[in-house]
Amino acid sequence: MTVLVRSLYGADLPCLVKMLNDEYSDSYEFEAFSENSLHLWLQGGKLEILVAEEDNQIIGSAAYHNGYWGEEIVWVTVGENPNRKQIENDLVNEAQKRVKRDAVFTAVDAHSPKINEWIERGYKQEGGLYHMVSRLDSVMSLPGVPSDTILRSLRPEEEKDFVETVNAGFETERVKLGTIQLWKTESPPFNEEWVQVAEANRRIVSIVAAKPDTNHNKLFGTSRGYLGPATTLNEYRGKSLASALTVRAMNFLFEKKMDSVALFTSERNTPSVKLLQKIGFKVGHHWKFMRKHL
Ligand SMILES: CC(C)(COP(=O)(O)OP(=O)(O)OC[C@H]1O[C@@H](n2cnc3c(N)ncnc32)[C@H](O)[C@@H]1OP(=O)(O)O)[C@@H](O)C(=O)NCCC(=O)NCCS
């Protein structure tokens, strides 16, 4: 049988949605695909979906995305088929043709047998991502910080300082003027009070932002908070500022009746992973990044 790999047509969407939901329904905190969610994602212009067709039937799909974290193969899947591996390889090869720079990655569940299939395609494990979670069942005491440091919430007039400190701490443009307004719109009742800051020498030197985990709460009926971004200016690191602000943010969420909190961090971010584990966060899920240099 001849298998044709081609770009998605609008008429393929219902079949694709079913295939993706069947394939990924067991995955961690799975958010079901819908025609509308895929349509919106495609409209962003950074996602390209490929399908594998046999006898006028969609039997597989791959997606290429050019996003904040780099160029990514978001999924590759073929339903039950004796030639599954070959068709998936064809889909990956076609997706790789979309790559504009010199590398492409995909995220795979740590310990998944799929990792070996990516290695066979020339991909190497390069770091990974943790989803870290903690219960909120009491007010916790704060780790000590230097006596000249004030811990408090962000003030509405400090948006510019917020943007400068976050971007300096991450050494990249992580937030912009307008980000706080966007969070207010996306995640009510978020406001400046949800952003914990440390002030030293009359400047904001460390920040931990908290929000409701809006999407998750809507989908799963939970009361979970979300932390991030979090950062400390380089010269103020190692003084427990981020630890203290994280605990403050967790206590704040607890007082807002949230019963758990989650965030994402890179497995290679030793200071972040160390401080989170010390506070009581556990790894909720672990993805490995598989990367190929083209
Ligand atoms: C992660 C970050 C916020 C930590 O800020 P901080 O104010 O220095 O954090 P703390 O002092 O509260 O805790 C850091 C812990 O990591 C430890 N640490 C720091 N560098 C380390 C390293 N290279 N190896 C091992 N441990 C390290 C510190 O000793 C401290 O642990 P301790 O309290 O047991 O001594 C800061 O490094 C940062 O801004 N990084 C860049 C942005 C970022 O990655 N943000 C987090 C994204 S999830």
PDBQT file of the ligand as one rigid body, heavy atoms in Angstrom, charges set to zero:
ROOT
HETATM    1  C1  LIG A 301      16.738  29.747  40.664  1.00  0.00    +0.000 C 
HETATM    2  C2  LIG A 301      16.926  31.087  41.358  1.00  0.00    +0.000 C 
HETATM    3  C3  LIG A 301      15.597  31.841  41.324  1.00  0.00    +0.000 C 
HETATM    4  C4  LIG A 301      17.339  30.848  42.805  1.00  0.00    +0.000 C 
HETATM    5  O1  LIG A 301      17.380  32.114  43.476  1.00  0.00    +0.000 OA
HETATM    6  P1  LIG A 301      18.128  32.300  44.879  1.00  0.00    +0.000 P 
HETATM    7  O2  LIG A 301      17.564  33.522  45.513  1.00  0.00    +0.000 OA
HETATM    8  O3  LIG A 301      19.580  32.238  44.702  1.00  0.00    +0.000 OA
HETATM    9  O4  LIG A 301      17.628  30.985  45.634  1.00  0.00    +0.000 OA
HETATM   10  P2  LIG A 301      17.918  30.494  47.124  1.00  0.00    +0.000 P 
HETATM   11  O5  LIG A 301      19.112  31.217  47.673  1.00  0.00    +0.000 OA
HETATM   12  O6  LIG A 301      16.664  30.622  47.897  1.00  0.00    +0.000 OA
HETATM   13  O7  LIG A 301      18.192  28.949  46.930  1.00  0.00    +0.000 OA
HETATM   14  C5  LIG A 301      19.077  28.460  45.963  1.00  0.00    +0.000 C 
HETATM   15  C6  LIG A 301      19.657  27.158  46.425  1.00  0.00    +0.000 C 
HETATM   16  O8  LIG A 301      20.415  26.579  45.361  1.00  0.00    +0.000 OA
HETATM   17  C7  LIG A 301      21.759  26.399  45.804  1.00  0.00    +0.000 C 
HETATM   18  N1  LIG A 301      22.627  26.563  44.633  1.00  0.00    +0.000 N 
HETATM   19  C8  LIG A 301      22.875  27.687  43.949  1.00  0.00    +0.000 A 
HETATM   20  N2  LIG A 301      23.697  27.430  42.916  1.00  0.00    +0.000 NA
HETATM   21  C9  LIG A 301      23.960  26.102  42.957  1.00  0.00    +0.000 A 
HETATM   22  C10 LIG A 301      24.734  25.227  42.165  1.00  0.00    +0.000 A 
HETATM   23  N3  LIG A 301      25.389  25.652  41.108  1.00  0.00    +0.000 N 
HETATM   24  N4  LIG A 301      24.771  23.908  42.515  1.00  0.00    +0.000 NA
HETATM   25  C11 LIG A 301      24.077  23.456  43.589  1.00  0.00    +0.000 A 
HETATM   26  N5  LIG A 301      23.335  24.253  44.371  1.00  0.00    +0.000 NA
HETATM   27  C12 LIG A 301      23.263  25.551  44.056  1.00  0.00    +0.000 A 
HETATM   28  C13 LIG A 301      21.965  27.433  46.870  1.00  0.00    +0.000 C 
HETATM   29  O9  LIG A 301      23.031  27.104  47.720  1.00  0.00    +0.000 OA
HETATM   30  C14 LIG A 301      20.621  27.339  47.574  1.00  0.00    +0.000 C 
HETATM   31  O10 LIG A 301      20.506  26.162  48.363  1.00  0.00    +0.000 OA
HETATM   32  P3  LIG A 301      20.685  26.219  49.969  1.00  0.00    +0.000 P 
HETATM   33  O11 LIG A 301      19.564  27.107  50.448  1.00  0.00    +0.000 OA
HETATM   34  O12 LIG A 301      20.538  24.792  50.384  1.00  0.00    +0.000 OA
HETATM   35  O13 LIG A 301      22.027  26.817  50.201  1.00  0.00    +0.000 OA
HETATM   36  C15 LIG A 301      18.071  31.912  40.681  1.00  0.00    +0.000 C 
HETATM   37  O14 LIG A 301      19.197  31.095  40.550  1.00  0.00    +0.000 OA
HETATM   38  C16 LIG A 301      17.681  32.498  39.314  1.00  0.00    +0.000 C 
HETATM   39  O15 LIG A 301      17.120  33.592  39.232  1.00  0.00    +0.000 OA
HETATM   40  N6  LIG A 301      18.008  31.778  38.235  1.00  0.00    +0.000 N 
HETATM   41  C17 LIG A 301      17.691  32.250  36.846  1.00  0.00    +0.000 C 
HETATM   42  C18 LIG A 301      16.204  32.225  36.580  1.00  0.00    +0.000 C 
HETATM   43  C19 LIG A 301      15.615  30.865  36.884  1.00  0.00    +0.000 C 
HETATM   44  O16 LIG A 301      16.169  29.852  36.496  1.00  0.00    +0.000 OA
HETATM   45  N7  LIG A 301      14.459  30.848  37.567  1.00  0.00    +0.000 N 
HETATM   46  C20 LIG A 301      13.769  29.639  37.959  1.00  0.00    +0.000 C 
HETATM   47  C21 LIG A 301      12.974  29.104  36.839  1.00  0.00    +0.000 C 
HETATM   48  S1  LIG A 301      11.924  27.810  37.394  1.00  0.00    +0.000 SA
ENDROOT
TORSDOF 0
